[in-house]
Amino acid sequence: MEQIPLFNPENQKQQREVNKADLKTFRTLKIEEDGDPRDGGIKPKIRLRGNWLDRAGFKPGTRVNVTCIAYGIIKLHAFGQASMEKEAV
Protein backbone atom coordinates (compact mmCIF):
# COMPACT_ATOMS: atom_id res chain seq x y z
CA MET A 1 0.00 0.00 0.00
CA GLU A 2 1.33 3.44 -0.94
CA GLN A 3 2.49 5.61 1.97
CA ILE A 4 0.53 8.87 2.21
CA PRO A 5 2.08 11.87 4.02
CA LEU A 6 -0.08 12.50 7.10
CA PHE A 7 -0.11 16.29 7.00
CA ASN A 8 -0.34 17.02 3.28
CA PRO A 9 -3.61 18.89 2.59
CA GLU A 10 -3.42 17.94 -1.10
CA ASN A 11 -3.94 14.28 -0.14
CA GLN A 12 -7.07 14.77 2.02
CA LYS A 13 -9.24 12.56 -0.20
CA GLN A 14 -6.63 9.77 -0.15
CA GLN A 15 -6.32 10.13 3.62
CA ARG A 16 -10.06 9.55 4.05
CA GLU A 17 -9.76 6.35 2.02
CA VAL A 18 -7.05 4.81 4.24
CA ASN A 19 -8.39 1.57 5.70
CA LYS A 20 -9.55 1.50 9.34
CA ALA A 21 -6.58 -0.54 10.54
CA ASP A 22 -4.21 2.22 9.40
CA LEU A 23 -6.26 4.92 11.13
CA LYS A 24 -5.16 3.57 14.50
CA THR A 25 -1.57 4.69 13.84
CA PHE A 26 -2.40 8.41 13.97
CA ARG A 27 -4.93 10.76 15.51
CA THR A 28 -6.38 14.10 14.44
CA LEU A 29 -6.64 16.63 17.25
CA LYS A 30 -7.85 20.20 17.49
CA ILE A 31 -5.61 22.78 19.10
CA GLU A 32 -7.62 24.26 21.97
CA GLU A 33 -7.64 27.80 23.35
CA ASP A 34 -6.44 28.22 26.91
CA GLY A 35 -6.64 31.44 28.92
CA ASP A 36 -8.86 34.48 29.20
CA PRO A 37 -9.60 36.42 25.98
CA ARG A 38 -10.37 39.56 28.01
CA ASP A 39 -6.76 39.62 29.20
CA GLY A 40 -5.39 38.87 25.73
CA GLY A 41 -3.85 35.78 27.29
CA ILE A 42 -5.07 33.13 24.86
CA LYS A 43 -2.51 30.38 24.33
CA PRO A 44 -2.72 27.17 22.26
CA LYS A 45 -3.16 23.91 24.18
CA ILE A 46 -3.02 20.24 23.18
CA ARG A 47 -4.48 17.48 25.36
CA LEU A 48 -3.62 13.86 24.69
CA ARG A 49 -5.49 11.06 26.44
CA GLY A 50 -6.70 7.56 25.77
CA ASN A 51 -5.70 3.92 25.74
CA TRP A 52 -3.85 4.47 22.48
CA LEU A 53 -1.17 6.39 24.43
CA ASP A 54 -0.64 3.35 26.65
CA ARG A 55 -0.30 1.11 23.59
CA ALA A 56 2.20 3.59 22.11
CA GLY A 57 4.45 3.34 25.17
CA PHE A 58 3.28 6.42 27.09
CA LYS A 59 2.30 4.95 30.46
CA PRO A 60 0.89 7.08 33.31
CA GLY A 61 3.80 8.59 35.21
CA THR A 62 6.16 8.49 32.23
CA ARG A 63 7.99 11.73 31.55
CA VAL A 64 8.30 12.96 27.97
CA ASN A 65 10.60 15.28 26.09
CA VAL A 66 8.76 17.53 23.65
CA THR A 67 10.94 18.74 20.80
CA CYS A 68 10.01 21.15 18.02
CA ILE A 69 11.44 19.50 14.90
CA ALA A 70 10.25 22.17 12.46
CA TYR A 71 7.46 24.71 12.19
CA GLY A 72 4.24 22.78 12.88
CA ILE A 73 6.01 19.52 13.82
CA ILE A 74 6.69 18.29 17.36
CA LYS A 75 8.15 15.01 18.63
CA LEU A 76 7.33 13.28 21.92
CA HIS A 77 9.98 11.00 23.36
CA ALA A 78 9.12 8.92 26.44
CA PHE A 79 11.73 8.50 29.18
CA GLY A 80 11.77 8.00 32.92
CA GLN A 81 10.53 5.35 35.33
CA ALA A 82 7.42 4.01 33.55
CA SER A 83 9.10 3.69 30.15
CA MET A 84 12.16 2.01 31.71
CA GLU A 85 9.99 -0.63 33.40
CA LYS A 86 8.50 -1.68 30.05
CA GLU A 87 11.95 -1.95 28.44
CA ALA A 88 13.14 -4.21 31.26
CA VAL A 89 10.33 -6.74 30.63
C-alpha angles and dihedrals in degrees: 000000000000116000112240120203106246098220103038109118091199090067097052093119092050090047091056089053095055109119119257094252090061093049090070091068094068140026134210114223134180119231106238130214116244125188139031117307090203089064093044086239100129112145130177117255134190122197120194121190140146144084090284089073090057091050089049092056100263102125123181108276094026115131119223136202113222113205128184103224096179138333106310095007126099131174127211117206119187119220137150136062102328095046092046092054091056092049091052092057 
